[in-house]
Amino acid sequence: MAERQLDPSLDAGQAPYLAQQRASQSLVFDQLVKRYAMAYGDRPEQIRAGTWLAEHLGPGARVLDVGCGTGVPTARQLVNAGLQVVGIDISAAMVSAAAAAVPEAVIYNCDVLNLTETGFDGAVAFFSLLMLPRSGIAQALSVLYEAIKPGGYLLISMVEADLDDVPVKFLDTDVRVSGYQRDALCGVVEQAGFGIVDMRVVAYTPAVAQADPEIHLYAFARRPHGDRESE
Ligand SMILES: C[S@@+](CC[C@H](N)C(=O)[O-])C[C@H]1O[C@@H](n2cnc3c(N)ncnc32)[C@H](O)[C@@H]1O
């Protein structure tokens, strides 16, 4: 396993920039609740990933859904599998949608970089970390490492792309996104201290006429049980 590292580019001076950018990113999905669900509603690989997590953790496990969006499909699926789900999202509109769709879950408005809850058996971050600059993704992975118990799992999905905080049009809305090629994504996850368990790569075409086909990466990772010497 790679040595666990904090991104050296994260200095205190970056915090105001990140906070300001995240505030504007939170508004993006406030406008996109319905359109996102229509364009990206059918993601069989994400369902398979949720099934994998539920089977590996078992009923009663406590799971964090980072950037839970509308709560559908993943928070809904994990609750149906008997897991205790906590969902966080920076978009107030997404939080309202998820709370209505998955009332059994605890859903609240929170930026992953400000998360203080710990003790999770697992976490998922499906297509949410891509809205951070790469420096913020490294920071978020460190937060999630602390939030997940030793031996717990982290599942991340991203669109495969070599980008750092680049402005793009997403469903006709301006947004800034980051991405990695598959090997680089594994490297970033390992640098945060996780071991890679699996990487699944799937082609995906959103259900809107003007959207280009995408390559989706699903990284399955695990926080080691003990310190590196005892692994
Ligand atoms: C592309 S949507 C994916 C939603 C859901 N995970 C799914 O798979 O359908 C990304 C979500 O992540 C949220 N998000 C983006 N940056 C975030 C952050 N720093 N902390 C928490 N949520 C964030 C957005 O508001 C949005 O709801």
The ligand as a MOL file (V3000), in Angstrom:
LIG
                    3D

  0  0  0     0  0            999 V3000
M  V30 BEGIN CTAB
M  V30 COUNTS 27 29 0 0 0
M  V30 BEGIN ATOM
M  V30 1 C -23.5820 14.3300 -9.9030 0
M  V30 2 S -24.5160 14.4500 -8.4330 0 CHG=1
M  V30 3 C -24.5470 12.7580 -7.8510 0
M  V30 4 C -25.6290 12.4990 -6.8340 0
M  V30 5 C -25.7010 11.0570 -6.3130 0
M  V30 6 N -24.4920 10.6740 -5.6060 0
M  V30 7 C -25.9910 10.1050 -7.4310 0
M  V30 8 O -25.1540 9.2410 -7.6960 0
M  V30 9 O -27.0540 10.2110 -8.0520 0 CHG=-1
M  V30 10 C -23.3140 15.1800 -7.3390 0
M  V30 11 C -23.8750 15.5730 -5.9990 0
M  V30 12 O -22.7810 15.8720 -5.1290 0
M  V30 13 C -23.0980 17.0500 -4.4060 0
M  V30 14 N -21.8130 17.6370 -3.9800 0
M  V30 15 C -20.8950 18.2510 -4.7730 0
M  V30 16 N -19.8410 18.6560 -4.0540 0
M  V30 17 C -20.0830 18.2880 -2.7630 0
M  V30 18 C -19.3630 18.4540 -1.5530 0
M  V30 19 N -18.1850 19.1010 -1.5100 0
M  V30 20 N -19.8940 17.9380 -0.4100 0
M  V30 21 C -21.1040 17.3200 -0.4380 0
M  V30 22 N -21.8500 17.1570 -1.5590 0
M  V30 23 C -21.3410 17.6250 -2.7210 0
M  V30 24 C -23.9100 17.8830 -5.3900 0
M  V30 25 O -24.6800 18.8950 -4.7550 0
M  V30 26 C -24.7620 16.8130 -6.0600 0
M  V30 27 O -25.9650 16.5720 -5.3980 0
M  V30 END ATOM
M  V30 BEGIN BOND
M  V30 1 1 1 2
M  V30 2 1 2 3
M  V30 3 1 2 10
M  V30 4 1 3 4
M  V30 5 1 4 5
M  V30 6 1 5 6
M  V30 7 1 5 7
M  V30 8 2 7 8
M  V30 9 1 7 9
M  V30 10 1 10 11
M  V30 11 1 11 12
M  V30 12 1 11 26
M  V30 13 1 12 13
M  V30 14 1 13 14
M  V30 15 1 13 24
M  V30 16 1 14 15
M  V30 17 1 14 23
M  V30 18 2 15 16
M  V30 19 1 16 17
M  V30 20 1 17 18
M  V30 21 2 17 23
M  V30 22 1 18 19
M  V30 23 2 18 20
M  V30 24 1 20 21
M  V30 25 2 21 22
M  V30 26 1 22 23
M  V30 27 1 24 25
M  V30 28 1 24 26
M  V30 29 1 26 27
M  V30 END BOND
M  V30 END CTAB
M  END
